[in-house]
Amino acid sequence: MGAGDKVLLGVVHLLPLPGSPRFSSRAAVLERALADAAALVRGGLCGFVVENFGDAPFFGERVPPSTIAEMTALTERLRVAVGPEPLIGVNVLRNDARAALAIAAATGADFIRVNVHVGVMFTDQGALEGRAADTLRERGASPIEILADVAVKHATPPAGFDLAQSAKDTAYRGLADGLIVTGSGTGEATSVARLSAVRTAVPDRPLLVGSGATAETLSELLAIADGVIVGTHLKRDGRVEQPVDAARVRALVGAARAHGAPKFCTQ
């Protein structure tokens, strides 16, 4: 993600994987993943994040080996299907950065998303602690980038939490390559005030919006952020459980072009 770029990413929300409570079939998982990835890339997005969204309820910090194996196989199929150009990221919910790194390394993915990289957040999986020291050492000299949430969605910060300080800690002590700011939950709008506060605190890292971006709000968000990760808005009828809607993807890309970004990866 170079300086001046405006990056638009979608999300491939994987259907429930083998071993999770709502799993149905591998064929269904693969079919949906391939269709969603194709719609996102053909529509003009820069790439997408692969996420085991269907596996709720999520493990807190370590997923089973079977989940890692399934996500590796699926991410590899998606890379072959879309080719080498689109950016691909991996997010292993709820907070298994080590698994995400392993999948990314095995499949040639470009980055991982880490929900809690430093500090502590209280979630429906309990208290999640950042493992930045482990994650950075696990990555080693790999070119895989670490995009980390600041005050991630579906979570409550501890008493005394300071957003700006958390952003600084994530970037300068946790050494995250980029920061993500979200709303309170999946599909919820990201506060412009919170986005601005993180940008002011950390002006020298890529900053992405991680939830709630729409074609209508994109211009306002891109005036502050370097990019967006859009999931729910790009689904049929704006419902997260539905497939990606190609028309919504095209509308988002059209809004980005109208914004007049100096560089835009879909050209």
N, C-alpha and C positions, 0 to 999 in steps of 0.2 A: 504494500500500500504506500505508494510514493507521495511525496509532498505535493499538495495541490489537487490530488485525486479526490473525486467524490465516488464512493464505493457503495453500490447497491447490492445487497445480498438477500437471498431468500432463505427459506428453511425447508428441508425435507424432513417432515415429522414422520418418523418410522412408525408403522402400525405395531401393535404389541409383538414382541419377539418371543421365540421359544423360551418357556419357563416362566413368563410373566402371566398374570391371572387371566388376561383377556386374549391370549394368543389364539389364532385360528389356523393359519397355514403359512408356510414359507412362501408359497407361490403368491399369495395375496400381498404379503409384505413387499416382495420384490417388484411385483407389478405396479403397486402404488408408488414406490420409491422411484422407479424408472420414469413413470409418467410425470410425476411432480418435478423431477430434476429436468426433464426435457422441456416442460412448459416454462420453467424458470429461465433456463438458458436461452431457449429459442425466443422468449419474450424480450431478451436483451439485458437481463441482470448479469452482474459480474461473476456470480457464483452463488454458493449456498452453504449452509451449515447442515450437517447430518446429525440428527438428534434422536435418541430413543424415547421420544415423547409418549409413545403408547405404553410404556412399561410401568406406569403408575400402578400402585404406590412405589415410589423410588427407594432404592438403597441410598443411604446417606453418603458414604465415602468410598465404598468398594463394591463394584458390581461383580456378579459371578463370572467365571471364565467363559461360560457359554455366551454371555452377552457380548463380551469382547470379541469372541470368535465370529458371532453373527454379524456384528457391526463392521468388522474387518472385511468379511466377505461381501457385504452389501456396499460398503464404501468403495471397494475395489471395482465392483460391477458398475457403479455410478461413474467412477473415473474413466473407465473404458468407454462408457456410453457417451459421455459429454466431451471427451477429448482432453488434451493437456492444458488448454487455455483457461477455462473457468476456475476461479478460486474455490477450493473446497475446505471447509472447516469441520471439526468434530467436537461435539459436546456430549459427554457421557453423564447423563443425569443420575444422581443429583450433583455430585461434585467429585467424580473420579477422574482427576486430571492425569493420573498415571496411565489409566486405561486409554484415555483420549490420545495421549502422546504415542502410545504403542500402536494404536490404530492408524494415526496420522503417519507415523514412520513407515509402517508396513504398506500403506496405500499411496504414498506420495501426496498426502493432503498438505495444505499450506499453513493451516493454523488450527489451534484449539481454542475453545471457549471454556473459561473456568468461572463458575458462579461465585465461589468464595475463595479468593486467592490469598488474602491476608485477613487477619482479625477473626472475628466470630460473628455469625448470624444465626438467629433462632428461626427454625423452619419446621414444617410438618414432619421432617425426618429427625428433628431434635436439633441440638446445637451443632453447627458445622464450623470447623476451624480451618482457616487457611493453611495450606501446606506449601507455601512459596519456596521454602528452602529445598524440600524434596523435589518439587516440580522442576525447578531450575537445574538441579543437579541431574535429574533424570533426562532432561532435554540435552544437556551437554552442549556440544558444538553443532547440533542439528539446526537447520534453518527454519524449523517450524516456529511460527510466531505464537505468542501467548496473549490472547485477548481476555481481559479479566473484568468482571462486573464490579461496579462500585455500588454498594447497597442494593444487591440483586432483588428482583421481584420475588413474590411469594416468600418473603422473609421479613423479620423484624430485627433491627439493630439493637445492640445492648444500650443500657442507660449511658448517657454522656457521649453518644456517638456524634462525631463531627464529620459531615460529608466531605468538606474540603480536605481535612487532614487524612481521611480514609483514602481519598483519591491520590494524595501525595504519597502515602505509604504504599499504595498498590503500585504506583509507577516507580518510585525512587528507592524504596526498600524491598518491595516484592519484585521489582524489575520487570513488570509486565510491559509488553511491547505496545499494547493499546488498551484503551479503557472503554467500557460499555456502561451506559446509563439506561435504566428502564423505568416503567411505571410500576404500580403496585402488583400487577399480575399479568398473565398472558393476555396480549391484546389490549392492555390498558395504556393510555397515552402517557408518554414521557413528559414530565414537567420541563418546560423551557427554562424555568428558574434554576432547577437542579442541574440541567445540562450546562447552563451558563456558569454555574458555580464550579463545576468540575473543570470546564474549559479554562476558567480563570486560575484555578489552583494548579492545573497541569497543562500548560500551553504547548508543550513540546512532544506530546504523544498523540497518535491518531485517536479520535473520539467518535464512537458510534452510538447511535440510538438503538436500543435493544428490544423495544416493544412499542406498539401502538401507532407506529408511523402509517400514514395513509397518503394517497395521491394528493389529497387536499391540504395536508399539513407539511408536506415534504419541503416546500420552499422555506418555510420558517425554520424547520429543523436543520436543513443543510446550510443555512446562514451561520449556524454555530458549529455543527458537527461535520465530521469528515465522511460520514456515511451512515447507512441504516441497515439493520437486519429486520426484514419484514416477513412475518409468518402469517398471522391470522388474517390480515387485510387482503392477502393474495389468494385466500381460499374461496371456494364457491359460497356466495351469500355472506362472506365474511365470517364463516364459522370454522373454527380451528380443526374440527374433526373431518371436514370435507376435503376433496382433492383441490389442488391448485387450479385456479381459474385463469386461463391464458389471457383473457380480455383484461382482467385486473392487473396482470403483470404488464401488459402493454401500456395501460393507463399510467401506471407508476413510472415506467421508463419515460413516457411522454412528459410527465410532470418534471422529471429530473432534467431532461433536455431543455425544457422551457425555463428551468431555473438558471441556465447559462453557466453551469460549472466550467471552470477553466480546463479541466481534464475529466473525462468520463469514460470509464473502461469499456462501455458498449459502442461508443462512437456512432 
